[in-house]
Amino acid sequence: MSDTAALERGYRRILAWYPRSFRAENEDEVLAVLLATAAEGQTRVSPAEAWDLLRGATRMRLWPVAPRPRSVRAAVRLMLAGAVAELAGLITVLVTSGAVRAAVAARDPAAMHALMVHQVSAMVGCPIAIGLWVWLASANGKGKDWARMLSGACFGVCTLTVLGLLAQHAATHAPADVIAAAVVWAIGLASVVLIFTPAAGRYYRPELARG
């Protein structure tokens, strides 16, 4: 296989991450530009090129071509941050679980059952929540009105979860878990407020703007 053929194959693998409609119209042109600007003797896609191309593919999949209000762009970024916060929360639960159980067993053995339920729920629920954050970020970025409604419903569930932790006195037994949950709740609140602004409403329902 020639150097050019190997490099072209590498570019095509990365371009496969772009939406199908974009590839159908632009892949050959983009590929020609990439090959024309490649360094002499280059046989592999450089890490910097791969990062730029994948970042563009991610942006294109998260957001449509139509202009988006700043509030929606900010909300999508917050939702992605929410996924990161959920991951941090899961790591916090895993790292502190042993110490928290030992502390509760010594101070309040009767609370052990509630603590175990909380820890198991976090270990099961956090990966699901991470996927949900990313999915809603993509759908909201594309202007799906159902995603806006589902985001509001998910924030309601998040609020109930935080209230449940406080009712179980988790702030005393597992303060790190409560702080992580509070951060996720704050991100959820900010993102929901942003997607329900008047400017966002016209983006999700363009027929209202025309009317």
N, C-alpha and C positions, 0 to 999 in steps of 0.2 A: 504494500500500500504506500503510495507517495505521501510526501509530507503534506501537501495541500489537501489530499483526500482525507488524511487522518484529522487535520485541523477542521475541515468542513464537517466531518462526522461529529466532532466534539461540539461545534457550534450548534448543529442541528439538535443534539441531545438537550442542550439548554433552551433553545428556542421552542422545544416541545412543551415547555412550561407555560408558554403564552396562550391566550385564548384561541380557539380554533378559527374563529372569524378573522382575527388579526393575522394568523399565519397564512390563511388562504389568500389574503390580499397583499401581505407585505413580506412574507418570509424570504422569498427569493431575493428581493431588493436588499433587505437587511443583511442577509448572508453575503451578498456580493460586496457590500460595503465593509463588512467585517473581514472578509478575506483580502480585500484590496488594501486595508490599513494594517494588516498583520505584519509583524516583523519578518524579515527575510530568514528563512529556515525554521520558522516557528511551526511546531508540530502539535502543540497542546494549547488549550485555552488557558490564559493566565488567570490566577486567582482574582485579580482586580477586574478583569473583563467578566469573569463568571459572576462576581458579586454584582456588578452593574446590571448585567442582563437579568439575573434572578430578581434583583430589586425592582426592575422595570416590570417583569412579569407579575410579581406580587402586587404592585401598585395597580396594574391594569386589571387584575382579577378582583381586587378589592373595590375598585372604583370604576364606574363607567366613564365613557368619553364625555358625557354631558357635564357641564359645569356644576360643581357642588358648592353649596354654601359653606362658609368657614365653620359654622356650628357642626355640620355633618362631618367634615374632615376631622375636626377636633374630637368628636364623639367616637369616630372609628379608631383614632389613635388611642383614646382612653380605653376602649374595649380591648384592644390588643394589650394595653398595659394591664387591664384586668386579668387577662390570661396569665401574664407574668406574675401578677400578685397572687393568683390562685396557686401557681406553682411554688411560689415562696411560702405560702401558707401550708401547703402539703409538706414541704421540706421541714418547716418549723414543727409540725405535728410529729413527723417521723423522728426528728432529732431530739425532741423534748419529751417524747411519750414515756420513756422509762422513768425519768426524773419526776414527771408529773404524777405518774401512778404511785411512785414511792411516797411522795409528799401527801397525796390524798389518803393513802392507806394508813399513814401515821396520824394524820389530823382528823380525817372524817371518813372512816371505812364505809359508812352508809352511802357515800356518794360515789363509790367505786363503779357501781353498775352504770350510772349516768355518764361517768367519765369514759368508760369503755365504749358505750354506745356512740358518744361524740367522736372518739378517736377512730373507730371503725367507719363511721359515716363520713368523716373527713377523708380517710384513705380511699374510700370508694367514690365519694362524690366529687372530690377535687379534679380527678382526671376528666370526668364528665363535664364539669364546669369549665375547664380549660378549653375543651372542644367546642362547647356552647359559646364561649366568648368569641372565639375565632370565627365561628360560623355566623354569629350575629354581626360581627364587624364586617364581614364580607357582604352579607345581605343588606345591611343598612347602607353601606357604601354604594350599593347598586340601586338604592332608592326603593327597596321593597317595603311597602307600608305595613305588611304583616310582621316584618322583622321589628319595626318600631313598637308595635303593640306587644309582641313577645318579649322585647327588651324590658318594657314596663312591667310585665307580669313577672319576669325573672327578678327584677329589682324588688318586687313585693315579697318574693320567696326569700331573697337575701336578707331583707329587713326582718322577716319572721325568724330567720336563723340566728341573727345577731341578738334579737330579743330573747330567744330561747337560751342562748349562751348566758346572757345576763341573768335570766331567771334561775338558772342552775348554778349561779355564783361561780361561773368559770373564770371571772376576772380575778378571783382569789386563788383558785387552784391552777389555772393555766393562762396567765396573763398574756403570754406571747401569742397564744392561739386567738385570744380576743382581739389583740392589736391587729393581727393579720386579717381577721374577719372584718374589723372596722375599716381597714384600708380598702378592702374589696368593696365594702358597702359605700364608702365615699366615692370611689371610682364609678360605681354603678349609678349613684345619685347624679353625679356630674354629667355622665353620658346621657342619661334619660332626660335631664333638663335640656341638654343641647339638642337632642333630636325632636323635642316637642316645641321648639321655638317657632314663631311664625314663618321665618325664612325656611326652616327645615320642612315645615308643613307644605309649603309651595313646591318643594323639591320632591317630596314623597307623593304629593297629589297635584301634579301640574295642571290638571283641569281646573283647580281652584284659582290658580294664577291667571289662567286664560279667561275665567269667568269674571 
